């Protein structure tokens, strides 16, 4: 499965769920508040901007936002909300595409760094963030913690979410550090729609080493956008890295 095939026109049309799920005010509000604070009055760059879930409300808060996005259909969906002058978008891969200018904040939310399926690509993403940041600028990543403790020996799948109308499960390849997320959506007639996406999962310590290779140091890590303490039981984290030195731009770590 290539990312261009996953994030197609049909996915873009169904991506937004206004007022619910990841678009719920209690989910979106704290994230936008925190990102606006971290931007510090400067410009923000969103890697994998998608349909503008974060960028549109952040721009409405007065933060100048630019995006990088691989999927043309997702960009088209964003354009139904705001024009190019309001939120410019560069079409390309978040690990390599370059947006004009410098930024005080680069952010990559909702587990999206794991869409890059090799360690080298993930390191390149950190280096690309550093390339765009002013000295002292911040790179923010929201990412889930791999739930391997739920995986008994010999079992490959874990149900990670279950609610009326939706079941989410992950199948793991622990040798390659890969996981495929399977999303089952059920309508009122009982018909199911399945979508799948591959990921490379990253432990927090590995993420910190990637940051170090790109000239960052960890400034803070919390379990969510509201500042809840990150513990061994946390299912996700929001990690804030500060650029402390000029990165090197080799292809491989």
N, C-alpha and C positions, 0 to 999 in steps of 0.2 A: 504493500500500500504506500503510494507516494503521497506527500502532503498535499500536492496540487489536486489529487483525486479525492482526498478526504474533504477538503474545504471547497466543495464545488457549489454550483448555483443553488441546488436543493438544500444543502446544509446552511448556506447563507440565509435563505428565506426562512428557515425554521430556527435560526440561532437565537434571535431575540425572544425573551419571555418577559415582557414588561410587567414589573411589579412582583414577579415571583422568581424563585430559584436564585441564580446569581445576579439577577436584576432587582431582587427585593431591596427595598430601602435600607433594611437593617444590615444587608450584606454590602451594598454599594456605598452607602453613606460614609461609614468609617474609613473605607479605603480611599475615597475621594478626599476626605478631610486630611488624612495622613499624607497623601501624595502632594496635596496643595501646600501643606506645611513644609515638606521636604524640598519642594521646588524653591522655597525661599525667595519668591519674587522673580525667579529667573524662568528660562524656557525649559520645557519638558519634552522628551522624546520617548514615545512608546514603541517598543519592539512588539510585533504581532498585534497591531492595533485593532484588527478584526472589524467589527461593525461599529466600534466606537463606544462600547459599554462604559469604559473608564474615561476615554478622551472627551466625549461630548459634555458630560457634567463637569469635568475638570476645566474645560475651556469656558464653560458658563460661569465658573468661579473666577475667571480672569487670568488663568494660567495659559500662556501661549503653548499649544501642543502641536507637535509634528509626529507623524507615524511612519513606520516601516511595516509593510504587509506583503506576504507572498501570494495570497489568494486574490485574484481579480474580482471574483464574485463578492467576496467580503468587502472589498473597497467599494464596489458598486452599491452594496447595501448601506454602507456608511454615507455615501453620497446622497441617499434619500433623506438624510438628516441634516447634513451640513455640507457646504461647498468647499472647494479646494482652497479658497482664500481663508476660510475659517480654520480648517485643519488640513494642512498639506500632508500628502502621503507619498512616500517613495515606494514603488513596487519592487519587491526583492526579498531576499533571504536575510533574516535578522542577524545571521552570523557574518555576513559580508557586505550587505548594502550600506551605502553611506548617504546620510541626509545632510543637507547644507547647514553650516553654522555650528555653534557650540551650545552646550546645554548644561544647566546646573543639575538636572535630574534625568536619568534614563530609567525606565521601569518596564518590568516584564512580569505579568501577573497570571494568576489562575493556572499554574503548573506548566506554562507554555514552553519553558526552556527544555522540558523533557520531550518536546516534539522533535528536537534535534537528536538523532539516533546514534551518534557516536560521541565518545569523550572528546575527540579532537574538535568536532563541531561545537560542542558546548563550551570548550575553552575559547574557541574563536569568537563565540558570542560575547564572552566577558571582554575579550580584547576589543571587540567592536564597540562595546559600551564605553570602554576607557577612551577609545579614539574620539568619541563624540563629546566627552565631558571636559568642562573646565577643571583646572586643578582644584582639588577639594570637593568636586562634584560627587553625587551619589548615584549608585546603581541599586535598585530595589528589585528583589525577586520574591514572589509568592510561590511556594512549592509544597507539595504534599510529602509526608514522610512515608517511605515504603513500608507496607504493612506485612512484612515477612514473618512477624511473630504469629500471625494468624494462619500461616501456611504450614500444616502438618507435613511430615515427610511423606513423599509420594503423591501429594495433592498439588495441583497446579493452579487452581482457581480460588478466588476469594470474592464473596459478595461484599461490596463496600458501601452500598446504599440500597435501601428498599423503602418505597413509599407508594401510595396508590397511583397507578398509572406509570410507574417507572421502577426498573431494577437495573442497577449498575454492578458489573462484576469485572474483575481483572484476572487475566491469565498470565502467569509469570514464567520467564525463562531466566532462571537465576544464574546460569552459566554466562550468558551474554549481558546480564543486567537489563533485560528488556521486559516490558509488560505490554499487553494489549488490553485496552479498556473496551468493554462491550456495553452498549447502552440500549436497553430495551424499553421502548415507549409504547404504552397500550392505550387505545382509544376506547370510547364507551361501548363499542361493539365487540371488544375483546381482541381486535386485530392488533398485531404488534409491528412496530417499525424498528429495525435494528441498524445501529451505526457503530462503527469500530474505529479505533485510532491507536497506532503503535507509539510507544514511548520508551525512552531510556531513563530509568529511575536513578536518582542521585541522592546519596546520603549527605546530611549537612556538612560533615567533615570534608567530604570530597568537594563539595561546593566551595568551601572556604579555601581549599588548595587551588582550585581553578581561579578564584579571586586573587589569591596571592601571585599567581603566575602572570596575571594581567595588571598588576600594580595597585591592587585594592587591599584594604584591611577591613575586617568586620567591625562595624560600628554598633549594631544592635541586632538582636534576634528575639522575636516574640512569637507567640502561638497564633496570633491573629492581628488584625489591623487596629484593635483597640488597646494593644499593649499587654495582653494577658501573658503571664510568665510561660516561657517555653520549657517543657519538662520532657522526661522520657515517655510520658503518656500522650504527648501532643501529636495530633494527626497531620498537622501542617505547620508551616512557619512563614513569617515575613522577615526576610533578612535584608538589612541595609548595609551596603558596602560603600566606603569612602575611597575615592581615588587619591593615593598618596604618592605615586611616582609615575613616570612615563612608562607605558607598557612596551614590551617588545612584540613584534607582529609576525613571528615565525608561524608557519602553517600548523605545526604540531607542538604540543607542550613539551 
